[in-house]
């Protein structure tokens, strides 16, 4: 208990009358950012005891709010039973509007995936539009430190669902090649960061677009065979459908036009 008291009175912790971040129940939209700030403060001050974290959170609340929140079961537990994560979860449950914005963002994220799937290898413009929309929505979910509604692994899995399987396999190979030095020690279900996979997808699709363009140019400039079996270079890809005539037939046509022969 002595060690807990020392931690509770840690001089590195801000005092309520100075720089401690405060919160009141009349501002539910500020609850999530406030708890994020507390986590950062506790990490900086090396506060590891959950009971101390809860006591400081209560201390930094507005007076009426503190009296109300102190009645929570997770706030009544001793220094041996207290659980900071459980306290945060119970607290946010009391203020569902505090996380409503995050929940709405996840629903919108899933709808974006359904709107764009399945993106083919030659759908670069569609992929770029999807990437922009997906990144805007997923950023808010990934930046939430309190009970994140989506992890990096979940975001990667959801993102991959928007693309054709063959294209995504190529992108994963590219991401693995680029990120190889950083993959040591990564969990098998959380190998790549989302932003790295997005970069890999765009890299593969840009390369594919260049390849398609070169193939089109090669087709347009390919030699064509005329009816006499001779190859004719056709730089614009326009096929001459007029019949090929020999010298004797050409002379016959000329004579008919001059009226010299019937």
Buried (B, 14 or more C-beta within 10 A) or exposed (E): EEEBEEBBEEEEBEEEEEEBBEBBBEBBEBBBBBBBBBBEBBEEBEBEBBBBBBBBBBBBBBEEBBEBBEEBEBBEBEBEEBBBEBBBEBBBEEBEEBBEEBEEBBEBBEEBBEEBEEBBBBBBEBBBBBBEBBBEBBBBBBEBBBBBBBEBBBBBEBBBEBBBEEBBEBBBEBBBEBBEEEEEEEEEEEBBBBBBBBBBBBBBBEEBBEEEEEEEEEEEEEEEEEEEEEEEEBEEEEEEEEEEEEEEEEEEEEEEEEEEEE
